[in-house]
């Protein structure tokens, strides 16, 4: 029987495959029950991708490569656009792209599973390379280099932005408009610290005088941010501090007024939202409201109130930025 050796070889190979890779075999034969992934995937706008098949294949890849999560929040975000998928490993920020054009939809889970596993392994390799000290022949390592544990650091994400801001003071019936710019750091994610500088202009008119407003200053805020794919939202407390200058033009012949200036600001509450446009650019919107703990007031020469910059305020900003 000449086919007997071939049959025996095939049976032996099947037995060895099951013995040597039991985890992969169990993952492949687990039926429709979704496997528990070491690093989960999040699909955005990927309605044509069979998620169940993708997770089964990805579980096999993870088992084969020995992939383990680095922290509880680690995940891979897959964003589909037409016949292309963008992969991002969070929170590290490593990314790659996959072209799906020219392949059938049924083959997309296999392509994505391979691309996700390659992205994770490459990111792990870059971290390991960066943390490995360079050894020179004939030079003994110092005790601190061999015994000290390697500290785990979070990625330092910086965001630079510029936009336009409007501020309304209901008590003074004044509206101020002007540009703003600033930067923020997400090194302590989910906490974000933001510093802003701004200038604003406006005017008010009463029966006593017409007053020109000029505001120069800034604010600082600490927010709790939440990210979901390309979207970020957050809120938290802040404090604004400006230098306010009031230039009056008195309408009454028998009276006159002088320029008034002073510190102007107080605590505020910020609500923020942004949308990432690719890996670096973003657009943002922010609303802030607070109370003027440092008001500015002024009177004309006959004792009548010229301006009263006190009470609460509401601000809104819209702009664009870049993140690194």
Buried (B, 14 or more C-beta within 10 A) or exposed (E): EEEEEEEEEEEEEEEEEEEEBEEBBBBBEEEEEEBEBBBEBBBBEBEEBBBBBBBBBBBBBBBEBEBEBBEEEBBBBBBBEEBEBBBBBBBBEBBBEBEBEEEEEEEBBBBBBBBBBBBBBEBBEEBEEEEEEEEEEEEEEEEEEEEEEEEEEEEEBEBEBEBEBBBBBEEBEBBBEBBBBBBBBBEEBBBBBBBBEBBBEBBBEBEBBEBBBBBBBBBBBBBEBEBEBBEBBBBBEBBBBBBBBBBBEBBBEEBEBEEBEBBBBBEBBBBBBBEBEEEEEBBBBBBBBBBBBBBBBBBBEEEBEBBBBBEBBBBBBEBBBBBE
